[in-house]
Amino acid sequence: MAMRIGDKTFKEAFKEESKDTFMRGAVSSAQDRLRDRKLKAQEDLGNWEEWRNHAEEIRQHTLSNLDYYLELLAKNVAELGGHVYFASTAEEANAYVAEILKKKEAKKVAKSKSMVTEEINLNEAMEKAGCEVVETDLGEYILQIDDHNPPSHIVAPALHKNRQQIKETLREKLGYEGTEDPDEMTFFVRNKLRQDFLSADVGITGCNFAVAESGSFTLVTNEGNARMVSTLPKTQITVMGMERIVPTHEELEVLVGMLTRSAVGQKLTSYVTTLTGPRAIGEIDGPEEFHLVIIDNGRSKILGTQFQSILQCIRCAACVNVCPVYRHAGGHSYGSIYPGPVGAVLSPLLGGYEDYGQLPYASSLCAACTEACPVKIPLHDLLLKHRQVEAEQQKSTPKTERMLMKGFGFGATKPSLFKYSLKLARPTMKLFSDENVIHKGPAPLHPWTQSRDFPLPDEQRFKDWMHNHLKERGDK
């Protein structure tokens, strides 16, 4: 599976990653910083909930009419002289791109940041085709030269590394001799990348939003590298998930504003670039040849299901930035290039329950992710639906757990049996407790009692306590 990171289960990876105190500190600090910026940005905008409602309406309308808007987009791109390819699978997309590289006899590819190309593992496919692939986003570039370290965050891929680690990577891989000052390191990398921009045969970008009415696509960045990638090489390829589309520029304006505020707490990022087709007659820059690759890779199977709302996602990572589980687990624990709540919902749908079935349980169901989402995806509800699918359809929950829940269901529907079991709860659990706290519970409770205080049940049911209390007061 292309989107897979590592070979450990979530629990195994979490156990290892949670020992990385630097990573946890870096993630916590970044979460706090990005969340605070978002809250300030949405407060400055005003009427935030109305904007969320509008953004949700735009995304739901687009998904409900996705076939129409994709056809309109393809028609307009073709009329502008571009080439459109619909890829059902990651393999088809990679093969199409590899064929273009072969025809162009390309030796070097410059890429801007793109989650969907990570999803389909496009870099590896291009390297197998004989091309040198250069990531030009600063964070992605650092991870690439660091033995292809995978991203740990949707927006800030190198979030898990500090200045000293980055300096050592640059020194070891590129011979850097400067300090760990961010400006100095950035200037060093830019000088390296400038030569790659100038010598690249093909430029590849992702796509934040495609505009159906004009055949345009929009890139939202803070570094300007995407403009270099889409301007200097003679051939440009844009890769987009099939859901990343808006009807008109009017809807684009709304969603870009929601994206930038939610992702990095800015009214607008440094560069919002909208490009339309290959270079036209009389234009002085831009590619001579343009290809748009529209990827399904499992998305069409989500349409019309109870999980369709996850396709509203605009990849802002606002849900990741408030998630308490991500705060302790970091991005690599999820085993997917999509971490956090959005990854816990999306990964089982695209990659299957066999690989990602544990992720819906990597949540406290606090609903902070749902509250943070600028397009109102009910993320915590979708996580519960995944659990329901796993328990009832996949039958992937432990057999003992299913038996226990069936027993609980039987007992809970028999008032006399339920009342009797409540009376037994405290004396039974007292066998596993110390000073009214259960430290090592029986098998079903064991994971809960390892990492938190699990109090003994009270001696008296609330209903009995209330009855006695009212009786003492003389109330009827």
Secondary structure, DSSP 8 states (H G I E B T S, - for coil): -TTB-SS--HHHHHHHHTT-HHHHHHHHHHHHHHHHHHHHHHHHH--HHHHHHHHHHHHHHHHHTHHHHHHHHHHHHHHTT-EEEEESSHHHHHHHHHHHHHHTT--EEEE---HHHHHHTHHHHHHHTT-EEEE-SHHHHHHHHTTS---SSSS-TTTT--HHHHHHHHHHHH---S-S-HHHHHHHHHHHHHHHHHH-SEEEE--SEEETTTTEEEEEESSSHHHHHHHSSSEEEEEEETT-EESSHHHHHHHHHHHHHHHHS-SS-SEEEEE-SS--TT-SSS-SEEEEEEE-TTSTTTTTSTTGGGGG-----TTGGG-HHHHHH-SGGGSBSS-HHHHHHHHHHHH-HHHHTTGGGS-----HHHHH-TT---HHHHHHHHHHHIIIII--S-HHHHHHHHHHHHHHT-HHHHHHHHHHHHHHHGGGEETTEESS--GGGHHHHHHS-EE---SS-HHHHHHHHHHHHT--
